[in-house]
Amino acid sequence: MPRVIYINGPSSVGKSTLTRALQNALAETYLRIGIDQMIGMMPTKLNDWSDGTVRTAENRASGFCWNFEQLPDGSPAHHIMRGPEGVRIADLFHTVARTMLLAGYSIIIDDVALGGRDDIERWQKTVAEFPAIWVGLTAPLSVLEERERIRGDRALGSSGVQASLVHAGNFHYDCFFDTANVSLQQMVHIITTKISATPE
């Protein structure tokens, strides 16, 4: 039976790196599906990734966009806003993942659960009949911000905002890692061991 590895964490926490390492370490073929891939299929005209703009329902993109906020200490923060097309794509993310499973493929879901526990529990319903491992990733804010600066392709302050949201609600993960203190090799070993111990 196809299996699921669900990985949730903020931007710049290391989800993509962990996903690639797991794909190469696991004997079975796992396909990766993430919201970034779904967004990448959209016409660019539907999204607006310019930063520093305060958004409202009137000036948000129909897909996805950054909403700027200045924190009390003066530092920038950017929240992701979804318009009607963004909502449809987020729903399609679930449909595509489930279709891959029904086609017989094991998958790794790379997610940024901005709704915290509610979003994760929705995923539990989407993949309910398939064996699943639930993985949460975190890192200190200073580490996320430094990685964000180095990447250069994320709005400054976005990872910190996401870090405050993605684990809200205290969902009980099978594995939870601080990627600043646990090595990639350790994470892969723990997850693959957990998979081996999980019945199909």
Backbone as ProteinMPNN parsed JSONL, in Angstrom:
{"seq_chain_A": "MPRVIYINGPSSVGKSTLTRALQNALAETYLRIGIDQMIGMMPTKLNDWSDGTVRTAENRASGFCWNFEQLPDGSPAHHIMRGPEGVRIADLFHTVARTMLLAGYSIIIDDVALGGRDDIERWQKTVAEFPAIWVGLTAPLSVLEERERIRGDRALGSSGVQASLVHAGNFHYDCFFDTANVSLQQMVHIITTKISATPE", "coords_chain_A": {"N_chain_A": [[0.841, -1.202, 0.0], [0.515, 2.262, -0.772], [2.394, 4.828, 0.922], [2.53, 7.661, 3.195], [4.513, 10.462, 3.892], [4.322, 13.181, 5.8], [5.405, 16.443, 5.975], [5.735, 19.268, 7.869], [6.415, 22.704, 8.254], [7.908, 25.987, 8.738], [8.896, 28.311, 6.119], [12.244, 28.031, 4.93], [13.135, 26.265, 6.85], [14.116, 23.82, 6.187], [12.706, 21.829, 4.834], [12.649, 20.993, 2.101], [15.261, 20.065, 1.717], [15.338, 17.92, 3.537], [13.324, 16.351, 2.414], [14.432, 15.606, -0.106], [16.623, 14.115, 0.788], [15.338, 12.003, 2.107], [13.971, 10.835, -0.058], [16.119, 9.76, -1.474], [17.174, 8.014, 0.387], [15.262, 6.1, 1.021], [14.127, 2.851, 0.123], [11.838, 2.365, -1.366], [10.057, 4.103, -3.96], [9.341, 7.446, -3.503], [7.294, 10.142, -4.237], [7.466, 13.685, -4.397], [5.275, 16.221, -3.28], [4.287, 19.527, -3.087], [3.142, 22.741, -1.841], [4.5, 24.797, -3.107], [5.091, 23.686, -5.588], [2.545, 23.444, -6.629], [1.824, 26.152, -6.803], [3.719, 26.903, -8.654], [2.677, 25.939, -11.021], [0.78, 27.728, -11.715], [-0.464, 30.515, -13.71], [1.72, 33.28, -13.87], [0.611, 35.787, -13.653], [-1.434, 35.635, -11.828], [-0.419, 35.759, -9.297], [1.29, 37.789, -6.845], [4.306, 38.588, -5.815], [5.655, 40.762, -4.846], [7.217, 42.612, -2.28], [6.651, 44.484, 0.797], [4.167, 45.697, 0.591], [1.05, 46.68, 1.833], [-1.761, 44.722, 2.072], [-5.206, 44.35, 1.155], [-8.591, 43.066, 0.952], [-9.324, 44.267, -1.359], [-7.02, 44.906, -2.863], [-5.496, 42.62, -3.024], [-3.851, 39.818, -4.634], [-5.406, 37.602, -7.029], [-4.559, 35.053, -6.797], [-1.989, 34.181, -4.951], [-0.25, 36.251, -2.564], [2.101, 38.482, -0.936], [1.517, 39.99, 2.196], [2.311, 42.902, 3.773], [3.587, 43.79, 6.987], [4.6, 45.897, 9.622], [6.466, 45.177, 12.4], [6.286, 45.796, 16.007], [8.929, 46.301, 16.825], [9.998, 47.43, 14.629], [10.9, 45.786, 12.618], [10.429, 44.009, 9.479], [7.543, 42.09, 8.472], [6.004, 39.486, 6.683], [3.018, 38.183, 5.556], [1.373, 35.434, 3.993], [-1.213, 35.912, 1.727], [-4.31, 34.696, 0.45], [-6.169, 34.755, -2.487], [-9.271, 34.155, -4.308], [-8.491, 32.314, -6.357], [-6.21, 31.317, -5.193], [-7.264, 29.93, -3.008], [-8.594, 27.89, -4.369], [-6.416, 26.554, -5.516], [-5.097, 25.671, -3.223], [-6.964, 23.819, -2.319], [-6.838, 22.066, -4.475], [-4.299, 21.035, -4.131], [-4.646, 19.096, -2.117], [-6.299, 17.335, -3.549], [-4.635, 16.512, -5.68], [-2.535, 15.257, -4.278], [-3.92, 13.114, -3.101], [-4.798, 11.799, -5.409], [-2.362, 10.901, -6.465], [-1.673, 9.006, -4.522], [-3.795, 7.181, -4.828], [-3.165, 6.282, -7.312], [-1.143, 4.62, -6.766], [1.314, 5.525, -5.84], [3.713, 6.227, -3.341], [4.073, 9.106, -1.265], [5.665, 12.234, -0.383], [4.583, 14.853, 1.444], [5.07, 18.204, 1.33], [4.612, 20.765, 3.339], [3.29, 23.955, 4.42], [1.657, 24.629, 7.002], [-0.393, 26.909, 7.52], [-2.681, 27.214, 8.945], [-2.21, 25.792, 11.197], [-2.932, 23.224, 13.532], [-5.538, 22.679, 12.571], [-5.246, 22.675, 9.766], [-3.507, 20.501, 9.472], [-5.028, 18.394, 10.464], [-6.966, 18.338, 8.523], [-5.456, 17.309, 6.433], [-5.042, 14.782, 7.507], [-7.542, 13.651, 7.149], [-7.669, 13.666, 4.365], [-5.786, 11.724, 3.619], [-6.583, 9.467, 4.918], [-6.896, 6.598, 4.738], [-4.389, 5.603, 4.267], [-1.135, 4.478, 5.34], [0.68, 6.676, 7.409], [3.279, 8.975, 8.276], [3.892, 11.586, 10.46], [5.536, 14.574, 10.43], [7.129, 17.244, 12.036], [8.865, 20.309, 11.648], [11.111, 22.669, 13.033], [12.957, 25.659, 13.933], [15.24, 27.919, 15.574], [14.268, 31.381, 15.584], [16.271, 33.205, 14.815], [17.932, 31.619, 13.262], [16.224, 30.848, 11.165], [15.758, 33.375, 10.015], [18.327, 34.079, 9.145], [18.828, 32.056, 7.253], [16.82, 32.743, 5.494], [17.708, 35.229, 4.565], [20.029, 34.416, 3.23], [18.996, 32.777, 1.217], [17.497, 34.549, -0.407], [15.191, 34.535, -1.949], [12.825, 34.878, -0.679], [10.373, 36.835, 1.007], [11.477, 39.13, 3.431], [11.11, 38.349, 6.834], [9.044, 36.588, 6.5], [9.409, 33.881, 7.175], [9.521, 33.922, 9.956], [6.928, 34.741, 10.649], [5.485, 32.554, 9.647], [6.549, 30.537, 11.26], [5.344, 31.068, 13.669], [2.819, 30.179, 13.271], [2.501, 27.611, 12.042], [2.704, 25.399, 13.755], [0.747, 25.791, 15.59], [-1.727, 24.91, 17.971], [-0.759, 22.555, 18.89], [-0.375, 19.963, 17.62], [0.101, 16.444, 17.634], [2.942, 15.166, 16.577], [4.581, 12.427, 14.863], [7.298, 12.605, 14.648], [9.398, 15.24, 15.638], [11.486, 17.873, 14.932], [14.197, 20.08, 15.667], [15.791, 21.752, 13.344], [18.143, 23.106, 13.52], [19.613, 21.875, 15.404], [19.542, 19.142, 15.123], [20.995, 16.767, 13.057], [20.843, 16.341, 9.466], [21.271, 13.686, 8.7], [20.615, 12.326, 11.059], [17.868, 12.927, 11.276], [16.854, 11.685, 8.968], [17.49, 9.012, 9.54], [15.926, 8.529, 11.858], [13.314, 8.937, 10.886], [13.125, 7.036, 8.78], [13.452, 4.706, 10.243], [11.166, 4.821, 11.792], [9.245, 4.541, 9.79], [9.762, 1.918, 8.964], [8.835, 0.583, 11.16], [6.166, 0.978, 11.068], [3.141, -0.502, 10.356], [1.741, -1.61, 7.216]], "CA_chain_A": [[0.0, 0.0, 0.0], [1.283, 3.515, -0.754], [2.579, 5.467, 2.221], [2.614, 9.12, 3.233], [5.324, 11.204, 4.864], [3.857, 14.574, 5.808], [6.397, 17.301, 6.63], [5.211, 20.626, 8.061], [7.312, 23.644, 8.905], [7.973, 27.287, 8.073], [9.873, 28.522, 5.063], [13.665, 28.079, 5.294], [13.438, 25.362, 7.964], [14.836, 22.661, 5.662], [11.79, 20.778, 4.368], [13.063, 20.481, 0.789], [16.495, 19.303, 1.913], [14.962, 16.656, 4.171], [12.555, 15.566, 1.442], [15.357, 15.009, -1.079], [17.416, 13.097, 1.476], [14.468, 10.846, 2.324], [13.73, 10.19, -1.349], [17.305, 9.0, -1.845], [17.478, 7.004, 1.401], [14.223, 5.074, 1.079], [14.174, 1.878, -0.966], [10.642, 2.582, -2.172], [9.97, 5.402, -4.628], [8.427, 8.448, -2.937], [7.193, 11.378, -5.005], [7.257, 14.872, -3.563], [4.252, 17.182, -3.687], [4.286, 20.652, -2.151], [2.367, 23.904, -2.279], [5.314, 25.568, -4.055], [4.915, 23.082, -6.91], [1.207, 23.814, -7.094], [1.886, 27.562, -7.194], [4.542, 26.976, -9.855], [1.873, 25.606, -12.201], [-0.182, 28.801, -11.972], [0.005, 31.673, -14.482], [2.36, 34.238, -12.967], [-0.231, 36.972, -13.5], [-2.382, 35.457, -10.723], [0.27, 35.937, -8.02], [2.092, 39.007, -6.719], [5.279, 38.342, -4.749], [6.354, 41.984, -4.452], [7.118, 42.777, -0.831], [6.505, 45.843, 1.287], [2.844, 46.24, 0.274], [-0.058, 46.314, 2.72], [-2.829, 44.192, 1.224], [-6.579, 44.227, 1.645], [-9.394, 42.264, 0.024], [-9.456, 45.011, -2.611], [-5.799, 44.954, -3.675], [-4.745, 41.364, -3.0], [-3.855, 39.064, -5.884], [-6.446, 36.57, -7.065], [-3.912, 33.821, -6.371], [-1.271, 34.344, -3.69], [0.575, 37.459, -2.494], [2.615, 38.858, 0.381], [0.911, 41.126, 2.891], [3.355, 43.483, 4.618], [3.274, 44.359, 8.301], [5.782, 46.305, 10.372], [6.341, 44.75, 13.785], [6.551, 46.877, 16.966], [10.356, 46.629, 16.902], [10.387, 48.035, 13.366], [11.305, 44.792, 11.626], [9.347, 43.674, 8.541], [6.928, 40.764, 8.494], [5.172, 39.256, 5.501], [2.069, 37.082, 5.641], [0.803, 35.023, 2.712], [-2.661, 36.068, 1.56], [-4.869, 33.921, -0.654], [-7.394, 35.188, -3.136], [-10.13, 33.03, -4.676], [-7.736, 31.296, -7.09], [-5.321, 30.706, -4.219], [-8.061, 28.958, -2.25], [-8.831, 26.74, -5.25], [-5.159, 25.82, -5.662], [-4.864, 24.988, -1.948], [-7.842, 22.643, -2.338], [-6.311, 21.153, -5.489], [-3.138, 20.401, -3.503], [-5.157, 17.877, -1.483], [-6.811, 16.437, -4.588], [-3.496, 15.956, -6.405], [-1.851, 14.321, -3.386], [-4.748, 11.911, -2.979], [-4.775, 11.122, -6.705], [-1.078, 10.2, -6.551], [-1.778, 7.82, -3.666], [-4.727, 6.235, -5.448], [-2.467, 5.731, -8.477], [-0.17, 3.647, -6.283], [2.589, 6.138, -5.482], [3.961, 6.805, -2.023], [4.354, 10.534, -1.447], [6.09, 13.119, 0.701], [3.855, 16.12, 1.363], [5.878, 19.321, 1.834], [3.529, 21.704, 3.638], [3.388, 25.074, 5.356], [0.276, 24.588, 7.514], [-0.626, 28.216, 8.135], [-3.805, 27.061, 9.875], [-1.802, 24.964, 12.318], [-3.538, 21.909, 13.739], [-6.711, 22.504, 11.706], [-4.769, 22.296, 8.434], [-2.929, 19.152, 9.522], [-6.129, 17.438, 10.623], [-7.589, 18.193, 7.204], [-4.617, 16.355, 5.705], [-5.306, 13.445, 8.037], [-8.758, 13.163, 6.485], [-7.37, 13.456, 2.944], [-4.979, 10.503, 3.417], [-6.996, 8.657, 6.069], [-6.769, 5.146, 4.617], [-3.016, 5.25, 3.941], [-0.187, 4.62, 6.452], [1.296, 8.009, 7.342], [4.19, 9.472, 9.308], [3.672, 13.031, 10.57], [6.815, 15.17, 10.824], [7.153, 18.688, 12.219], [10.201, 20.917, 11.673], [11.219, 24.019, 13.569], [14.315, 26.158, 14.139], [15.192, 29.236, 16.207], [13.948, 32.477, 14.676], [17.504, 33.784, 14.272], [18.41, 30.702, 12.219], [15.311, 30.99, 10.028], [15.975, 34.673, 9.376], [19.611, 34.035, 8.447], [18.622, 31.234, 6.055], [15.961, 33.543, 4.616], [18.571, 36.232, 3.924], [20.947, 33.73, 2.319], [18.222, 32.302, 0.063], [17.231, 35.694, -1.263], [13.978, 34.404, -2.762], [11.681, 34.95, 0.217], [10.194, 38.148, 1.616], [12.045, 39.161, 4.775], [10.124, 38.265, 7.903], [7.982, 35.61, 6.221], [9.631, 32.622, 7.894], [9.153, 34.126, 11.355], [5.463, 34.722, 10.729], [5.046, 31.174, 9.454], [6.947, 29.742, 12.427], [4.39, 31.312, 14.758], [1.501, 29.665, 12.883], [2.387, 26.256, 11.488], [2.569, 24.381, 14.803], [-0.288, 26.214, 16.542], [-2.711, 23.877, 18.27], [-0.071, 21.428, 19.53], [-0.586, 18.671, 16.966], [1.06, 15.43, 18.091], [3.691, 14.593, 15.464], [5.368, 11.218, 15.11], [8.674, 13.088, 14.791], [9.477, 16.701, 15.657], [12.912, 18.179, 14.948], [14.79, 21.407, 15.536], [16.782, 21.494, 12.302], [19.411, 23.75, 13.867], [20.298, 21.06, 16.409], [19.519, 17.728, 14.733], [21.582, 16.688, 11.72], [20.027, 15.758, 8.404], [21.425, 12.236, 8.76], [19.833, 11.845, 12.199], [16.446, 13.011, 10.946], [16.551, 10.632, 7.996], [17.544, 7.719, 10.242], [14.771, 8.408, 12.754], [12.086, 8.813, 10.09], [13.111, 5.753, 8.076], [13.218, 3.677, 11.265], [9.744, 4.916, 12.139], [8.496, 3.965, 8.669], [9.936, 0.463, 9.007], [8.058, 0.05, 12.284], [4.75, 1.283, 10.856], [2.542, -1.518, 9.482], [0.997, -1.119, 6.05]], "C_chain_A": [[0.874, 1.251, 0.0], [1.31, 4.135, 0.642], [2.691, 6.979, 2.063], [3.637, 9.545, 4.277], [4.879, 12.654, 4.74], [4.861, 15.395, 6.604], [5.861, 18.725, 6.672], [6.246, 21.495, 8.762], [7.347, 24.953, 8.138], [8.978, 27.298, 6.934], [11.279, 28.578, 5.656], [14.031, 27.161, 6.452], [14.167, 24.107, 7.496], [13.96, 21.532, 5.153], [12.255, 20.161, 3.051], [14.321, 19.63, 0.904], [16.196, 17.945, 2.531], [14.209, 15.767, 3.189], [13.472, 14.875, 0.446], [16.18, 13.896, -0.442], [16.594, 11.835, 1.725], [14.216, 10.102, 1.018], [14.906, 9.307, -1.75], [17.616, 7.876, -0.863], [16.493, 5.843, 1.398], [14.298, 4.146, -0.131], [12.997, 2.063, -1.917], [10.685, 3.971, -2.808], [8.918, 6.272, -3.951], [8.457, 9.678, -3.833], [6.899, 12.538, -4.067], [6.144, 15.731, -4.145], [4.196, 18.287, -2.638], [3.506, 21.826, -2.711], [3.167, 24.76, -3.256], [5.18, 25.015, -5.468], [3.547, 23.432, -7.487], [1.191, 25.267, -7.58], [2.676, 27.722, -8.489], [3.798, 26.638, -11.131], [0.918, 26.727, -12.589], [0.386, 29.838, -12.941], [0.583, 32.722, -13.527], [1.493, 35.467, -12.72], [-1.202, 36.859, -12.325], [-1.761, 35.742, -9.359], [1.083, 37.225, -8.026], [3.025, 38.839, -5.524], [6.108, 39.582, -4.426], [6.156, 42.191, -2.957], [6.938, 44.247, -0.472], [5.157, 46.481, 1.024], [1.809, 45.752, 1.28], [-1.241, 45.916, 1.845], [-4.175, 44.225, 1.948], [-7.326, 43.325, 0.666], [-9.493, 42.935, -1.335], [-8.198, 44.945, -3.477], [-4.953, 43.685, -3.595], [-4.791, 40.715, -4.386], [-4.972, 38.028, -5.855], [-5.889, 35.21, -6.665], [-3.312, 33.972, -4.986], [-0.469, 35.643, -3.73], [1.091, 37.632, -1.072], [1.828, 40.044, 0.918], [1.918, 41.635, 3.912], [2.801, 44.007, 5.933], [4.585, 44.756, 8.964], [5.557, 45.967, 11.836], [6.693, 45.896, 14.727], [8.022, 47.268, 17.064], [10.89, 47.227, 15.601], [10.788, 47.058, 12.281], [10.129, 44.426, 10.722], [8.8, 42.274, 8.785], [6.028, 40.653, 7.275], [4.32, 38.015, 5.703], [1.643, 36.707, 4.226], [-0.704, 35.233, 2.748], [-3.113, 35.258, 0.354], [-6.125, 34.592, -1.18], [-8.204, 33.97, -3.545], [-9.403, 31.936, -5.456], [-6.743, 30.59, -6.168], [-6.028, 29.648, -3.389], [-8.294, 27.705, -3.088], [-7.566, 25.895, -5.404], [-4.841, 25.06, -4.372], [-5.737, 23.737, -1.839], [-7.323, 21.592, -3.323], [-5.088, 20.4, -4.975], [-3.562, 19.078, -2.859], [-5.602, 16.86, -2.532], [-5.676, 15.752, -5.335], [-2.768, 14.929, -5.546], [-2.631, 13.012, -3.279], [-4.764, 11.113, -4.288], [-3.483, 10.334, -6.889], [-1.104, 8.924, -5.716], [-2.668, 6.761, -4.3], [-4.131, 5.599, -6.703], [-1.36, 4.766, -8.073], [1.177, 4.196, -5.883], [2.623, 6.552, -4.013], [4.412, 8.248, -2.217], [4.925, 11.159, -0.182], [5.382, 14.447, 0.477], [4.681, 17.189, 2.069], [4.917, 20.485, 2.067], [3.977, 22.833, 4.56], [1.971, 25.273, 5.883], [-0.041, 25.874, 8.265], [-1.813, 28.202, 9.091], [-3.487, 26.157, 11.044], [-2.509, 23.622, 12.35], [-4.73, 21.665, 12.813], [-6.295, 22.055, 10.305], [-4.245, 20.865, 8.423], [-4.027, 18.102, 9.654], [-6.92, 17.29, 9.327], [-6.783, 17.219, 6.35], [-4.837, 14.935, 6.213], [-6.541, 12.835, 7.384], [-8.487, 12.841, 5.015], [-6.682, 12.119, 2.705], [-5.362, 9.417, 4.42], [-6.721, 7.169, 5.924], [-5.359, 4.678, 4.293], [-2.116, 5.387, 5.172], [0.569, 5.941, 6.323], [2.205, 8.255, 8.537], [4.083, 10.99, 9.286], [4.904, 13.675, 11.197], [6.67, 16.685, 10.926], [8.588, 19.185, 12.289], [10.124, 22.329, 12.228], [12.691, 24.405, 13.625], [14.196, 27.5, 14.844], [14.965, 30.339, 15.174], [15.2, 33.067, 14.041], [18.064, 32.929, 13.137], [17.542, 30.822, 10.972], [15.574, 32.289, 9.274], [17.29, 34.707, 8.608], [19.496, 33.206, 7.169], [17.793, 31.993, 5.017], [16.797, 34.571, 3.853], [19.476, 35.585, 2.882], [20.223, 33.277, 1.056], [17.952, 33.422, -0.927], [15.976, 35.613, -2.106], [12.719, 34.384, -1.907], [11.589, 36.363, 0.788], [10.71, 38.111, 3.05], [10.939, 39.181, 5.823], [9.051, 37.225, 7.676], [8.172, 34.324, 7.011], [9.257, 32.749, 9.364], [7.656, 34.111, 11.564], [4.961, 33.293, 10.616], [5.383, 30.304, 10.663], [5.973, 29.905, 13.583], [3.033, 30.671, 14.493], [1.456, 28.162, 12.647], [2.215, 25.166, 12.543], [1.546, 24.772, 15.872], [-1.304, 25.09, 16.737], [-2.115, 22.607, 18.825], [-0.454, 20.075, 18.94], [0.485, 17.696, 17.431], [1.717, 14.763, 16.878], [4.326, 13.263, 15.868], [6.831, 11.578, 15.343], [8.647, 14.614, 14.753], [10.935, 17.082, 15.856], [13.175, 19.681, 14.923], [15.944, 21.249, 14.557], [18.107, 22.214, 12.536], [20.242, 22.872, 14.793], [20.306, 19.568, 16.114], [20.021, 17.642, 13.298], [20.609, 16.059, 10.726], [20.085, 14.236, 8.473], [20.62, 11.641, 9.916], [18.342, 11.858, 11.89], [16.043, 11.897, 9.99], [16.521, 9.273, 8.682], [16.306, 7.514, 11.11], [13.488, 8.182, 11.957], [12.024, 7.462, 9.386], [12.901, 4.597, 9.044], [11.75, 3.643, 11.661], [8.88, 4.295, 11.037], [8.573, 2.443, 8.702], [9.084, -0.18, 10.089], [6.561, 0.277, 12.133], [4.138, 0.253, 9.917], [1.794, -0.883, 8.318], [-0.503, -1.298, 6.275]], "O_chain_A": [[1.881, 1.293, 0.708], [0.375, 3.984, 1.429], [2.913, 7.502, 0.971], [3.63, 9.052, 5.404], [5.045, 13.275, 3.69], [5.142, 15.09, 7.763], [5.569, 19.317, 5.633], [6.873, 21.077, 9.735], [6.865, 25.023, 7.007], [9.807, 26.396, 6.811], [11.479, 29.106, 6.75], [15.134, 27.267, 6.988], [14.769, 23.402, 8.306], [14.417, 20.394, 5.049], [12.253, 18.938, 2.904], [14.429, 18.588, 0.257], [16.74, 16.931, 2.095], [14.438, 14.558, 3.144], [13.31, 13.685, 0.178], [16.41, 12.856, -1.059], [17.099, 10.723, 1.571], [14.243, 8.871, 0.991], [14.711, 8.226, -2.306], [18.253, 6.89, -1.234], [16.861, 4.719, 1.739], [14.504, 4.591, -1.26], [13.146, 1.931, -3.132], [11.279, 4.898, -2.257], [7.755, 5.886, -3.839], [9.529, 10.195, -4.149], [6.181, 12.394, -3.077], [6.079, 15.943, -5.356], [4.072, 18.014, -1.444], [3.243, 21.894, -3.911], [2.586, 25.387, -4.142], [5.159, 25.775, -6.436], [3.412, 23.684, -8.685], [0.622, 25.576, -8.627], [2.35, 28.568, -9.322], [4.238, 27.011, -12.218], [0.315, 26.69, -13.662], [1.602, 30.023, -12.99], [-0.012, 33.011, -12.489], [1.626, 36.12, -11.685], [-1.737, 37.869, -11.869], [-2.477, 35.943, -8.378], [1.512, 37.694, -9.08], [2.601, 38.934, -4.372], [7.159, 39.468, -3.796], [5.065, 41.974, -2.43], [7.056, 45.132, -1.32], [5.004, 47.688, 1.212], [1.706, 44.554, 1.544], [-1.67, 46.682, 0.982], [-4.254, 44.139, 3.173], [-6.759, 42.876, -0.33], [-9.717, 42.271, -2.347], [-8.299, 44.93, -4.704], [-3.81, 43.678, -4.052], [-5.659, 41.025, -5.201], [-5.427, 37.625, -4.784], [-6.633, 34.322, -6.249], [-4.014, 33.904, -3.977], [-0.056, 36.088, -4.801], [0.59, 37.016, -0.131], [1.515, 40.981, 0.185], [2.331, 40.899, 4.807], [1.714, 44.582, 5.993], [5.573, 44.027, 8.875], [4.582, 46.411, 12.444], [7.326, 46.865, 14.309], [8.341, 48.422, 17.35], [12.085, 47.498, 15.48], [10.998, 47.459, 11.137], [8.973, 44.516, 11.135], [9.517, 41.388, 9.249], [5.37, 41.618, 6.887], [4.834, 36.933, 5.986], [1.562, 37.572, 3.353], [-1.384, 34.793, 3.675], [-2.393, 35.146, -0.638], [-7.024, 34.95, -0.419], [-7.857, 32.851, -3.165], [-9.667, 30.753, -5.244], [-6.467, 29.403, -6.342], [-5.461, 28.594, -3.1], [-8.203, 26.588, -2.58], [-7.634, 24.666, -5.421], [-4.365, 23.926, -4.426], [-5.292, 22.712, -1.323], [-7.36, 20.393, -3.049], [-4.869, 19.248, -5.348], [-2.901, 18.057, -3.044], [-5.315, 15.669, -2.413], [-5.74, 14.551, -5.598], [-2.422, 13.85, -6.027], [-2.05, 11.93, -3.359], [-4.745, 9.882, -4.263], [-3.506, 9.22, -7.413], [-0.614, 7.882, -6.152], [-2.328, 5.578, -4.305], [-4.539, 4.51, -7.109], [-0.712, 4.164, -8.93], [2.1, 3.428, -5.612], [1.675, 7.152, -3.507], [5.057, 8.574, -3.214], [4.699, 10.682, 0.93], [5.563, 15.088, -0.558], [4.956, 17.085, 3.264], [4.46, 21.118, 1.116], [4.902, 22.688, 5.36], [1.177, 25.999, 5.284], [0.033, 25.922, 9.493], [-1.936, 29.078, 9.948], [-4.38, 25.787, 11.807], [-2.666, 22.965, 11.321], [-4.909, 20.55, 12.322], [-6.914, 21.163, 9.726], [-4.503, 20.108, 7.488], [-3.96, 17.045, 9.028], [-7.483, 16.227, 9.064], [-7.353, 16.401, 5.628], [-4.82, 13.987, 5.429], [-6.573, 11.638, 7.101], [-9.012, 11.863, 4.483], [-6.954, 11.45, 1.708], [-4.551, 8.545, 4.732], [-6.344, 6.526, 6.904], [-5.142, 3.488, 4.065], [-2.303, 6.307, 5.968], [1.044, 6.282, 5.24], [1.937, 7.806, 9.651], [4.172, 11.611, 8.226], [5.274, 13.372, 12.332], [6.152, 17.33, 10.015], [9.435, 18.553, 12.92], [9.197, 23.083, 11.933], [13.567, 23.572, 13.392], [13.165, 28.162, 14.732], [15.416, 30.238, 14.033], [15.195, 33.394, 12.854], [18.605, 33.456, 12.165], [18.056, 30.889, 9.856], [15.608, 32.303, 8.044], [17.362, 35.303, 7.533], [20.006, 33.604, 6.121], [18.04, 31.893, 3.815], [16.618, 34.76, 2.65], [19.671, 36.125, 1.793], [20.764, 33.378, -0.045], [18.152, 33.266, -2.132], [15.706, 36.516, -2.899], [11.667, 33.928, -2.354], [12.61, 37.01, 1.024], [10.418, 37.177, 3.796], [9.966, 39.928, 5.713], [8.224, 36.992, 8.558], [7.194, 33.735, 7.471], [8.738, 31.804, 9.959], [7.163, 33.539, 12.536], [4.11, 32.865, 11.396], [4.598, 29.436, 11.046], [5.796, 28.989, 14.385], [2.187, 30.621, 15.385], [0.48, 27.507, 13.012], [1.639, 24.117, 12.255], [1.487, 24.154, 16.935], [-1.688, 24.41, 15.785], [-2.84, 21.682, 19.191], [-0.814, 19.152, 19.67], [1.643, 18.076, 17.602], [1.118, 13.902, 16.235], [4.575, 13.006, 17.046], [7.518, 10.936, 16.138], [7.951, 15.207, 13.929], [11.558, 16.666, 16.833], [12.478, 20.445, 14.254], [16.972, 20.669, 14.907], [19.083, 21.963, 11.83], [21.442, 23.097, 14.951], [21.005, 18.808, 16.785], [19.534, 18.357, 12.422], [19.682, 15.342, 11.103], [19.062, 13.568, 8.32], [20.015, 10.579, 9.772], [17.632, 10.904, 12.209], [15.016, 11.245, 10.18], [15.622, 8.471, 8.431], [15.706, 6.439, 11.095], [12.671, 7.334, 12.314], [10.979, 6.811, 9.392], [12.243, 3.614, 8.703], [11.166, 2.575, 11.842], [7.901, 3.606, 11.323], [7.571, 1.76, 8.495], [8.662, -1.33, 9.965], [5.773, -0.173, 12.966], [4.58, 0.142, 8.774], [1.283, 0.232, 8.421], [-1.303, -0.945, 5.409]]}, "name": "protein", "num_of_chains": 1, "seq": "MPRVIYINGPSSVGKSTLTRALQNALAETYLRIGIDQMIGMMPTKLNDWSDGTVRTAENRASGFCWNFEQLPDGSPAHHIMRGPEGVRIADLFHTVARTMLLAGYSIIIDDVALGGRDDIERWQKTVAEFPAIWVGLTAPLSVLEERERIRGDRALGSSGVQASLVHAGNFHYDCFFDTANVSLQQMVHIITTKISATPE"}
